[in-house]
Amino acid sequence: MRNENIRHSDKVMDLWSDYISDNINDLGADKWLILEQIFIASLDVGEYSIAGKLFTLIQGQFSDSNRLKRLQGMYMEAREQYDKAEHIYSKILENDPVDFATQKRMVALYKTQGKIADAVSALNKYLEVSCMDFEGWMELSELYLSQADYEKAAFCVEELILNNPNNHLFHQRYAEIKYSQGDFELARVYFSQASKLSSSNVRALYGIVLCSQKLAASKSKSKVEHVSIARKAIVKLDDQFKKAKSSTQSIHEAAMNSLLDSLV
């Protein structure tokens, strides 16, 4: 699980109980990495006594490292002692302003407390020095969306598209934001690009239909064109559902018929 970067805290704790707790000294070269993973898992499942025991072991090996302090901050977060956690993280960043892992913990801490403005500020600072972190840009976009700040959310996704133009999900996300802003023409362009990059992207195809529906309902002189684009997307949607042999095929067909009727 550790090598695959998968987080299954319950399974990790089962391994701790069934084997590792009585065989700590048999863990080999990865001993401390494994104990750190178990420490984090114990916080996830609320096993704070185990977390305390593991922290003491790790502390004996790494007495004053930023990594150890960060684990202490995570313990405080788990116990909802947010002021203490923030103090620990702030002290780390005073001495090492580009400690990326601690910057990200600070963002998580603010989000947990619902301090969205502080989370946005902290994440912006992080991205100033780690601009290639795609997950960071997407998270910042989501934070802006939670505040209905569509322009800034769109800017974040533009950064993602600029650095990874072949990711269909980034094009889809940008289209969704533009749809929310009422820019149906531009939204359809990006939904179409997402569909070209991934022909199985059903969400993008639905986006094309909905944008075309909005455009056809306006006083546009190109209603026939919009209807035609929508019909082509509906055909592709139908093909996708037939390939998937979905149990909801009848529901899908009813929805497609309703969309077709709305275009007339």
Backbone bond lengths (Angstrom), bond angles and torsions (degrees), N, CA, C in turn:
res aa  C-N    CA-C-N  psi(-1)  N-CA   C-N-CA  omega(-1)  CA-C   N-CA-C  phi
1 M - - - 1.458 - - 1.528 111.17 -
2 R 1.354 115.13 -37.90 1.458 118.44 -178.55 1.518 110.73 -67.91
3 N 1.338 116.61 -41.61 1.465 120.05 -179.25 1.521 111.75 -66.15
4 E 1.338 116.44 -29.96 1.458 120.86 -178.82 1.526 112.35 -92.79
5 N 1.331 116.41 3.79 1.470 122.49 179.29 1.524 111.76 56.43
6 I 1.333 115.41 40.28 1.460 122.29 178.63 1.522 108.71 -104.08
7 R 1.309 116.74 137.25 1.463 120.89 -177.14 1.528 110.03 -110.79
8 H 1.335 116.03 99.72 1.464 122.13 176.53 1.526 107.09 -122.33
9 S 1.315 115.85 83.51 1.463 120.53 -171.92 1.525 112.85 -61.77
10 D 1.342 118.22 -38.53 1.464 120.82 179.97 1.529 111.18 -62.16
11 K 1.325 115.80 -42.97 1.469 120.06 179.84 1.522 111.03 -67.33
12 V 1.326 115.74 -38.78 1.467 119.87 177.98 1.521 110.38 -61.36
13 M 1.325 116.49 -42.88 1.464 119.96 -179.59 1.527 111.92 -69.16
14 D 1.327 116.98 -31.06 1.467 120.06 174.25 1.531 110.29 -63.58
15 L 1.328 115.88 -42.27 1.468 120.09 177.78 1.524 110.67 -63.35
16 W 1.323 116.00 -39.33 1.464 120.57 177.70 1.528 110.86 -60.36
17 S 1.319 116.20 -47.55 1.462 120.39 -176.98 1.528 112.17 -69.34
18 D 1.336 116.84 -41.08 1.461 121.21 -172.61 1.522 113.47 -80.03
19 Y 1.339 115.94 -28.22 1.473 116.90 -172.97 1.526 114.42 -141.02
20 I 1.302 117.32 -54.17 1.461 120.89 -165.98 1.522 113.21 -66.55
21 S 1.341 118.11 -38.47 1.465 120.62 -174.45 1.522 112.84 -57.37
22 D 1.332 117.22 -30.99 1.470 120.98 -179.66 1.521 112.61 -98.46
23 N 1.332 116.24 1.18 1.470 119.14 -175.91 1.529 111.61 -136.91
24 I 1.318 116.07 37.36 1.466 120.28 -176.25 1.519 111.76 -57.39
25 N 1.322 117.01 -39.39 1.464 120.07 -175.59 1.522 113.01 -74.95
26 D 1.336 116.47 -4.41 1.472 119.79 178.76 1.526 112.20 -97.52
27 L 1.320 118.00 8.76 1.470 121.21 -173.78 1.524 113.11 -77.87
28 G 1.309 117.67 -14.69 1.460 120.20 175.69 1.517 113.86 77.01
29 A 1.339 115.48 -152.13 1.468 121.88 -172.71 1.524 112.41 -65.33
30 D 1.325 117.21 -25.55 1.467 120.76 -177.30 1.530 112.79 -93.73
31 K 1.303 116.19 15.48 1.456 121.20 -174.22 1.518 113.12 -50.83
32 W 1.315 117.59 -50.24 1.464 120.25 -172.90 1.524 112.19 -74.38
33 L 1.323 116.40 -32.35 1.463 119.50 175.02 1.523 110.76 -66.22
34 I 1.329 115.72 -39.85 1.467 120.47 179.26 1.525 110.54 -66.93
35 L 1.330 116.60 -43.25 1.460 119.87 179.28 1.527 111.40 -64.54
36 E 1.318 116.44 -34.83 1.472 119.60 177.03 1.529 110.50 -65.65
37 Q 1.326 116.24 -40.85 1.468 119.65 178.29 1.523 111.02 -63.94
38 I 1.329 116.43 -40.19 1.467 120.07 178.64 1.520 110.26 -67.29
39 F 1.339 117.06 -37.11 1.461 121.35 176.96 1.525 110.54 -58.65
40 I 1.329 116.36 -47.52 1.467 120.70 -179.86 1.529 110.74 -65.10
41 A 1.334 116.09 -40.33 1.465 119.79 178.14 1.524 110.92 -63.05
42 S 1.325 117.01 -38.85 1.464 120.10 -179.63 1.524 111.22 -65.39
43 L 1.331 116.85 -32.82 1.470 119.87 174.78 1.522 110.42 -67.54
44 D 1.336 115.94 -40.29 1.466 120.64 -179.07 1.525 111.77 -59.50
45 V 1.336 116.34 -38.65 1.469 119.52 -174.66 1.531 112.32 -99.74
46 G 1.331 116.91 4.03 1.464 120.30 175.59 1.508 115.03 80.14
47 E 1.324 117.96 19.88 1.470 121.69 177.32 1.529 108.61 -89.27
48 Y 1.331 116.22 73.93 1.462 120.38 -171.09 1.530 113.25 -72.60
49 S 1.316 117.47 -27.63 1.468 119.16 177.91 1.528 110.44 -67.76
50 I 1.327 115.99 -39.56 1.467 120.07 176.48 1.526 109.62 -66.92
51 A 1.332 115.88 -41.62 1.462 120.06 178.54 1.528 110.16 -58.92
52 G 1.330 117.39 -42.24 1.453 120.85 179.31 1.513 112.48 -63.06
53 K 1.332 116.12 -41.72 1.460 121.01 178.20 1.524 110.89 -62.64
54 L 1.315 116.27 -44.85 1.466 120.86 -179.24 1.529 111.14 -66.76
55 F 1.326 115.70 -39.01 1.470 118.65 179.05 1.528 110.62 -61.84
56 T 1.313 116.81 -39.49 1.466 120.62 178.77 1.529 110.78 -62.88
57 L 1.329 116.38 -40.86 1.462 120.33 177.88 1.533 111.39 -63.28
58 I 1.331 114.97 -46.55 1.464 119.60 -178.58 1.524 110.50 -66.56
59 Q 1.322 116.25 -38.48 1.456 121.19 179.83 1.535 111.10 -62.15
60 G 1.324 116.70 -35.50 1.454 120.30 178.40 1.508 112.93 -65.24
61 Q 1.343 116.49 -25.25 1.462 121.15 -179.53 1.525 111.90 -92.70
62 F 1.334 115.87 -38.12 1.472 120.91 -177.42 1.529 108.16 -125.58
63 S 1.300 116.10 88.90 1.467 120.72 -166.78 1.523 115.73 -70.50
64 D 1.327 118.23 -33.21 1.473 117.47 -172.49 1.526 112.60 -147.67
65 S 1.312 116.49 41.94 1.468 119.81 -179.15 1.521 110.55 -93.81
66 N 1.330 115.88 158.14 1.469 120.19 176.16 1.526 110.60 -60.10
67 R 1.310 115.67 -35.12 1.469 120.37 -178.94 1.524 110.49 -62.64
68 L 1.336 115.51 -43.14 1.464 119.49 178.81 1.524 110.83 -65.47
69 K 1.323 116.51 -42.60 1.465 120.50 179.31 1.529 110.29 -62.61
70 R 1.323 115.55 -37.84 1.465 119.58 179.65 1.537 110.57 -65.16
71 L 1.317 116.78 -39.19 1.465 120.13 176.08 1.522 110.69 -62.90
72 Q 1.327 116.17 -38.06 1.462 120.10 176.84 1.532 110.46 -63.45
73 G 1.344 115.47 -40.64 1.459 120.03 177.10 1.519 111.57 -62.87
74 M 1.331 117.06 -39.42 1.464 120.88 178.91 1.522 110.83 -65.71
75 Y 1.342 116.33 -35.39 1.465 119.91 176.15 1.525 110.23 -62.71
76 M 1.325 115.86 -42.91 1.464 120.51 179.02 1.534 110.63 -64.95
77 E 1.312 116.80 -39.43 1.475 120.26 176.46 1.527 110.60 -59.21
78 A 1.338 115.18 -47.24 1.468 119.65 -177.45 1.521 111.53 -62.06
79 R 1.330 116.56 -31.78 1.464 120.80 179.10 1.533 111.81 -89.21
80 E 1.333 115.54 8.86 1.470 123.23 178.63 1.531 112.55 61.37
81 Q 1.305 115.58 29.63 1.468 121.31 174.22 1.541 106.80 -97.98
82 Y 1.310 114.05 69.95 1.458 120.55 -168.51 1.530 113.27 -67.29
83 D 1.310 117.58 -36.18 1.464 119.98 179.55 1.523 110.77 -62.81
84 K 1.335 116.24 -41.76 1.464 120.03 179.24 1.531 110.54 -66.08
85 A 1.344 116.24 -40.39 1.463 119.95 178.71 1.519 110.41 -62.96
86 E 1.325 116.49 -45.40 1.463 120.10 -179.89 1.526 110.94 -62.65
87 H 1.321 117.17 -38.29 1.462 120.77 178.54 1.528 110.56 -62.24
88 I 1.328 116.29 -43.51 1.473 120.52 179.48 1.525 110.80 -62.49
89 Y 1.332 116.35 -47.46 1.462 119.84 -178.89 1.526 111.55 -65.05
90 S 1.314 116.46 -39.37 1.471 120.62 179.74 1.521 110.95 -62.63
91 K 1.328 116.83 -40.29 1.459 120.99 178.88 1.531 111.12 -64.71
92 I 1.320 115.64 -40.25 1.471 119.41 177.55 1.523 110.12 -60.95
93 L 1.347 115.97 -46.42 1.469 120.73 -176.24 1.532 112.31 -71.68
94 E 1.316 117.82 -24.48 1.462 119.99 174.20 1.525 110.23 -62.71
95 N 1.324 116.20 -40.14 1.464 121.23 -178.32 1.518 113.07 -87.21
96 D 1.333 116.24 -24.47 1.468 120.63 -178.78 1.530 108.84 -144.11
97 P 1.332 117.74 82.29 1.473 121.83 -174.62 1.517 114.68 -60.50
98 V 1.337 117.17 -19.78 1.477 119.50 -177.78 1.528 111.38 -108.06
99 D 1.307 116.99 27.69 1.459 120.83 172.58 1.531 107.24 -75.17
100 F 1.336 115.34 94.25 1.465 120.88 -172.04 1.530 112.77 -59.64
101 A 1.326 116.37 -42.40 1.464 119.33 -177.20 1.528 111.13 -62.31
102 T 1.324 116.37 -39.01 1.464 119.81 179.71 1.526 111.07 -72.56
103 Q 1.326 117.12 -35.85 1.464 120.04 175.79 1.531 110.21 -59.66
104 K 1.312 116.65 -41.99 1.461 120.24 -179.57 1.533 111.63 -69.71
105 R 1.343 116.49 -33.40 1.460 119.08 175.65 1.525 110.65 -65.88
106 M 1.319 115.93 -37.09 1.462 119.79 179.01 1.529 110.04 -63.35
107 V 1.324 116.34 -41.01 1.467 120.42 176.66 1.522 110.13 -60.58
108 A 1.331 116.53 -47.13 1.471 120.86 179.75 1.524 111.19 -61.12
109 L 1.320 116.49 -38.75 1.461 121.62 179.43 1.528 111.08 -61.89
110 Y 1.330 116.15 -46.21 1.465 119.97 179.42 1.523 111.29 -64.73
111 K 1.336 117.03 -39.93 1.461 120.45 179.56 1.524 110.96 -63.55
112 T 1.318 116.38 -41.34 1.458 120.88 179.51 1.525 111.31 -57.87
113 Q 1.336 115.26 -36.45 1.461 120.32 -178.20 1.523 113.20 -88.07
114 G 1.331 116.36 -0.60 1.456 119.69 -178.79 1.519 113.53 75.96
115 K 1.333 116.95 16.69 1.462 121.47 179.02 1.534 108.57 -89.31
116 I 1.322 115.16 74.87 1.458 120.69 -171.84 1.533 111.89 -65.37
117 A 1.322 117.33 -41.45 1.473 119.98 179.98 1.521 110.70 -60.65
118 D 1.327 116.91 -41.61 1.472 120.45 178.30 1.525 110.65 -67.85
119 A 1.325 116.95 -38.17 1.460 120.75 178.55 1.525 110.65 -64.14
120 V 1.329 116.44 -42.30 1.464 121.24 177.82 1.520 110.52 -61.27
121 S 1.330 116.61 -45.61 1.458 121.17 -179.71 1.526 111.17 -61.75
122 A 1.329 116.61 -45.40 1.463 121.03 -179.37 1.522 111.40 -65.85
123 L 1.320 116.99 -39.37 1.458 120.58 -178.88 1.526 111.11 -70.87
124 N 1.324 117.44 -35.62 1.464 120.48 175.40 1.525 111.13 -62.42
125 K 1.328 116.58 -41.75 1.465 120.40 178.24 1.529 110.67 -62.72
126 Y 1.326 115.06 -40.86 1.456 119.89 179.04 1.536 111.27 -62.95
127 L 1.332 116.67 -44.00 1.464 120.96 -176.78 1.529 112.81 -72.06
128 E 1.321 117.11 -19.45 1.462 120.20 175.45 1.524 111.32 -62.00
129 V 1.320 116.38 -31.05 1.472 120.24 -178.34 1.532 112.21 -112.50
130 S 1.324 116.62 -3.36 1.462 120.73 178.78 1.520 109.51 -138.09
131 C 1.331 114.49 59.05 1.466 120.82 -169.72 1.533 113.59 -71.17
132 M 1.332 117.85 -9.76 1.464 119.88 -179.02 1.532 112.14 -97.00
133 D 1.307 117.01 10.23 1.462 120.83 178.49 1.529 108.99 -82.74
134 F 1.314 116.42 97.10 1.463 121.32 -176.72 1.527 111.72 -61.87
135 E 1.319 116.60 -40.68 1.461 119.68 179.82 1.527 110.87 -63.40
136 G 1.345 115.83 -35.32 1.458 120.17 178.28 1.523 112.10 -64.32
137 W 1.328 116.72 -43.66 1.472 121.02 178.54 1.527 110.67 -64.59
138 M 1.329 116.77 -40.41 1.458 119.55 -179.90 1.528 110.67 -67.14
139 E 1.323 115.58 -39.91 1.468 119.51 178.42 1.526 110.68 -64.16
140 L 1.341 116.19 -40.94 1.466 119.59 178.53 1.523 110.51 -64.30
141 S 1.319 116.27 -39.27 1.461 120.43 176.62 1.525 111.00 -59.91
142 E 1.328 116.62 -43.70 1.467 121.17 179.52 1.534 111.50 -63.88
143 L 1.325 115.82 -37.74 1.464 119.70 178.18 1.521 110.71 -64.54
144 Y 1.330 116.38 -43.24 1.461 119.65 177.71 1.525 111.11 -64.40
145 L 1.326 116.37 -38.61 1.460 119.71 178.91 1.523 111.27 -64.71
146 S 1.329 116.54 -35.17 1.463 119.67 178.65 1.521 111.50 -64.16
147 Q 1.336 115.53 -19.97 1.464 121.17 177.32 1.530 111.79 -104.43
148 A 1.346 116.07 10.42 1.477 123.06 -179.70 1.528 111.78 58.69
149 D 1.333 116.55 30.20 1.470 120.75 176.75 1.531 107.56 -96.41
150 Y 1.331 115.11 80.85 1.462 120.81 -171.66 1.529 113.12 -68.48
151 E 1.310 117.50 -34.84 1.463 120.49 -178.83 1.525 110.81 -61.80
152 K 1.322 116.60 -47.87 1.467 119.93 -178.50 1.535 110.75 -71.03
153 A 1.325 115.71 -34.36 1.468 119.42 176.66 1.524 109.93 -63.08
154 A 1.328 115.83 -42.02 1.470 120.81 178.87 1.518 110.61 -64.09
155 F 1.335 117.33 -40.14 1.462 120.75 179.17 1.525 110.91 -59.22
156 C 1.327 116.89 -41.53 1.468 120.60 179.18 1.523 111.31 -60.55
157 V 1.328 116.20 -42.90 1.462 119.73 -179.06 1.527 110.65 -72.10
158 E 1.326 117.34 -30.98 1.466 120.22 174.08 1.524 110.74 -59.80
159 E 1.333 116.27 -38.98 1.466 120.94 176.69 1.526 110.38 -62.50
160 L 1.308 116.41 -40.47 1.454 120.96 179.17 1.527 111.23 -64.63
161 I 1.329 116.26 -44.60 1.470 120.84 -179.69 1.522 110.33 -65.27
162 L 1.322 115.86 -39.25 1.469 120.49 -179.67 1.525 111.13 -60.68
163 N 1.320 116.32 -39.54 1.463 120.72 -176.92 1.523 113.50 -88.78
164 N 1.331 116.44 -18.13 1.463 119.81 -179.77 1.530 109.28 -146.66
165 P 1.331 116.66 72.96 1.476 120.62 -172.68 1.523 114.82 -68.48
166 N 1.326 118.24 -11.18 1.465 120.22 -177.82 1.527 113.47 -99.05
167 N 1.324 116.37 7.62 1.464 119.69 178.16 1.530 109.20 -88.96
168 H 1.314 116.18 110.02 1.469 120.38 -175.04 1.523 112.36 -64.68
169 L 1.332 117.07 -29.16 1.462 119.80 -178.30 1.521 112.23 -68.30
170 F 1.328 116.53 -31.71 1.461 119.67 177.70 1.532 110.32 -68.32
171 H 1.331 116.68 -42.01 1.471 120.80 177.27 1.528 110.13 -63.58
172 Q 1.315 115.84 -41.05 1.468 120.20 178.91 1.523 110.53 -62.47
173 R 1.338 116.20 -44.41 1.468 119.59 -178.67 1.515 110.93 -63.40
174 Y 1.321 116.65 -41.48 1.467 120.13 179.56 1.529 109.72 -63.40
175 A 1.319 116.10 -41.14 1.468 120.72 178.77 1.523 110.79 -61.35
176 E 1.312 116.70 -41.29 1.467 120.23 -179.37 1.534 111.46 -63.97
177 I 1.326 115.29 -38.64 1.467 118.98 178.15 1.526 110.34 -65.97
178 K 1.329 116.11 -43.96 1.463 119.83 -179.71 1.531 110.96 -65.99
179 Y 1.328 116.59 -33.65 1.463 120.04 175.47 1.524 109.77 -62.96
180 S 1.327 116.22 -43.44 1.466 120.53 179.19 1.520 111.63 -62.50
181 Q 1.323 116.22 -29.50 1.468 121.11 178.01 1.524 112.50 -81.49
182 G 1.333 116.56 -8.11 1.459 119.91 -179.87 1.507 114.57 87.81
183 D 1.341 117.01 8.13 1.474 121.01 178.05 1.524 107.79 -91.90
184 F 1.340 116.21 76.82 1.457 121.46 -171.88 1.531 112.59 -70.21
185 E 1.311 116.33 -31.19 1.471 119.99 178.89 1.526 110.78 -63.90
186 L 1.336 116.16 -50.56 1.466 120.11 -179.91 1.526 110.68 -68.62
187 A 1.316 116.41 -37.11 1.466 119.87 178.40 1.528 110.17 -59.17
188 R 1.320 116.41 -42.43 1.467 119.13 -179.26 1.520 111.75 -65.66
189 V 1.322 116.73 -35.57 1.470 120.47 177.11 1.523 110.10 -57.81
190 Y 1.317 116.65 -45.21 1.468 120.20 -176.81 1.525 112.19 -78.23
191 F 1.328 117.47 -32.62 1.466 118.90 172.27 1.535 109.57 -62.42
192 S 1.320 116.24 -39.94 1.465 121.13 179.94 1.527 110.72 -64.57
193 Q 1.328 116.25 -40.95 1.460 119.76 179.08 1.525 110.74 -66.13
194 A 1.326 116.43 -39.67 1.462 120.42 177.04 1.524 110.58 -61.26
195 S 1.315 116.34 -40.04 1.462 121.19 179.29 1.526 111.56 -67.83
196 K 1.334 116.39 -36.59 1.475 119.88 177.69 1.526 110.95 -66.01
197 L 1.348 115.72 -38.99 1.460 120.16 -178.78 1.524 112.04 -73.87
198 S 1.344 115.90 -27.82 1.463 120.45 178.34 1.525 108.40 -144.45
199 S 1.313 116.13 100.24 1.471 120.69 -175.30 1.526 112.23 -64.95
200 S 1.331 117.27 -17.04 1.474 120.43 -179.49 1.528 112.39 -93.38
201 N 1.325 117.37 6.13 1.459 120.93 -179.77 1.531 109.33 -76.51
202 V 1.319 115.50 91.73 1.462 121.85 -177.22 1.524 111.12 -64.69
203 R 1.317 116.58 -37.71 1.464 120.78 -179.08 1.524 110.86 -60.96
204 A 1.328 116.13 -39.34 1.458 119.95 179.22 1.527 110.86 -66.25
205 L 1.324 116.66 -39.67 1.463 120.29 178.83 1.529 110.85 -64.83
206 Y 1.317 116.41 -42.94 1.462 119.56 175.37 1.533 110.30 -59.90
207 G 1.326 115.41 -39.44 1.467 120.15 178.70 1.517 111.82 -60.13
208 I 1.324 116.01 -41.98 1.468 120.62 178.51 1.525 110.10 -60.91
209 V 1.329 116.08 -44.09 1.466 120.53 -179.61 1.521 110.84 -62.66
210 L 1.337 116.38 -47.66 1.464 120.55 -176.83 1.529 111.74 -65.59
211 C 1.328 116.51 -39.21 1.469 119.40 177.56 1.522 110.29 -65.17
212 S 1.316 115.81 -43.72 1.466 119.99 -179.78 1.521 110.45 -64.18
213 Q 1.320 115.96 -37.29 1.466 120.92 177.74 1.533 110.16 -61.10
214 K 1.328 116.23 -45.67 1.464 120.85 178.86 1.528 111.13 -63.42
215 L 1.320 116.37 -43.21 1.464 120.75 -177.88 1.525 111.25 -69.02
216 A 1.339 116.20 -37.60 1.472 119.76 179.63 1.523 111.03 -68.00
217 A 1.340 116.21 -30.27 1.464 120.57 -179.29 1.521 112.91 -78.15
218 S 1.335 115.77 -14.40 1.467 119.24 178.14 1.520 109.25 -79.07
219 K 1.301 116.10 178.68 1.463 120.78 -178.79 1.518 111.27 -86.66
220 S 1.301 114.49 36.35 1.462 119.62 -179.00 1.526 110.97 -75.72
221 K 1.327 114.92 147.97 1.469 120.36 177.31 1.528 111.07 -80.21
222 S 1.336 116.38 -6.36 1.464 120.39 -174.88 1.526 112.53 -106.03
223 K 1.318 117.58 32.77 1.452 120.72 -176.80 1.529 111.98 -57.16
224 V 1.315 116.50 -41.78 1.471 120.45 -179.24 1.527 110.46 -59.89
225 E 1.314 115.99 -41.63 1.468 120.82 179.41 1.529 111.17 -64.77
226 H 1.340 116.14 -44.03 1.459 119.94 179.81 1.520 111.39 -62.81
227 V 1.329 116.11 -42.26 1.464 120.56 179.06 1.523 110.36 -63.51
228 S 1.312 116.85 -40.37 1.464 121.63 179.88 1.531 111.37 -62.37
229 I 1.337 115.78 -44.11 1.470 120.49 179.03 1.520 110.55 -63.07
230 A 1.329 115.83 -41.34 1.465 120.25 179.45 1.526 111.08 -63.97
231 R 1.319 116.62 -43.52 1.470 120.39 -179.00 1.535 111.04 -61.90
232 K 1.327 116.64 -40.74 1.469 120.00 178.84 1.521 110.80 -63.21
233 A 1.334 116.33 -40.11 1.465 119.96 178.96 1.523 110.74 -66.82
234 I 1.334 116.62 -37.54 1.469 120.92 179.03 1.529 110.54 -64.51
235 V 1.311 117.37 -38.97 1.469 121.19 176.98 1.527 110.10 -61.54
236 K 1.333 116.71 -43.24 1.467 120.92 178.96 1.527 111.19 -65.60
237 L 1.326 115.97 -38.22 1.465 120.02 176.40 1.523 110.94 -61.69
238 D 1.309 115.26 -44.48 1.461 120.40 -179.95 1.525 110.39 -60.68
239 D 1.332 116.05 -40.50 1.468 120.74 178.66 1.531 110.76 -62.70
240 Q 1.327 116.11 -41.19 1.464 120.26 -179.50 1.525 111.40 -63.55
241 F 1.315 117.17 -41.55 1.460 119.98 -179.62 1.525 111.46 -70.05
242 K 1.333 116.34 -34.48 1.467 119.36 177.69 1.523 110.92 -68.39
243 K 1.339 116.84 -38.42 1.465 120.75 177.87 1.523 110.81 -64.66
244 A 1.326 115.66 -38.90 1.463 120.39 -178.30 1.520 112.56 -76.36
245 K 1.341 116.21 -15.18 1.461 121.91 -176.55 1.520 110.26 50.48
246 S 1.319 113.74 49.45 1.465 120.40 -174.00 1.516 112.05 -69.32
247 S 1.340 115.39 144.64 1.472 120.90 176.79 1.524 110.95 -71.63
248 T 1.335 115.94 -14.05 1.466 120.30 -179.88 1.531 111.25 -99.13
249 Q 1.320 116.49 21.24 1.461 120.83 -176.92 1.529 112.03 -55.62
250 S 1.330 116.86 -41.69 1.470 119.73 -177.88 1.533 110.68 -66.09
251 I 1.337 116.02 -38.30 1.464 120.19 177.97 1.516 109.69 -65.26
252 H 1.334 114.91 -42.24 1.464 119.87 178.78 1.524 110.89 -61.02
253 E 1.310 116.84 -46.18 1.468 120.71 -178.76 1.526 110.67 -60.91
254 A 1.317 116.21 -40.65 1.470 119.86 178.71 1.524 110.52 -63.88
255 A 1.345 115.93 -40.21 1.464 120.14 179.41 1.522 110.41 -66.39
256 M 1.329 116.81 -40.63 1.464 120.74 -179.82 1.534 110.35 -66.15
257 N 1.321 116.41 -40.54 1.474 119.56 178.55 1.524 110.78 -63.52
258 S 1.325 115.76 -38.49 1.467 120.56 178.18 1.529 111.00 -64.10
259 L 1.334 115.32 -41.06 1.469 119.97 178.35 1.520 110.28 -65.24
260 L 1.323 115.79 -42.14 1.460 119.94 179.93 1.531 110.92 -62.23
261 D 1.331 115.63 -42.20 1.460 120.17 179.26 1.529 111.36 -62.57
262 S 1.343 115.36 -36.18 1.472 119.38 -177.80 1.518 112.24 -70.09
263 L 1.324 116.16 -18.95 1.467 120.39 -177.60 1.516 112.38 -86.31
264 V 1.305 116.32 -15.40 1.467 120.12 -176.37 1.511 110.98 -70.98
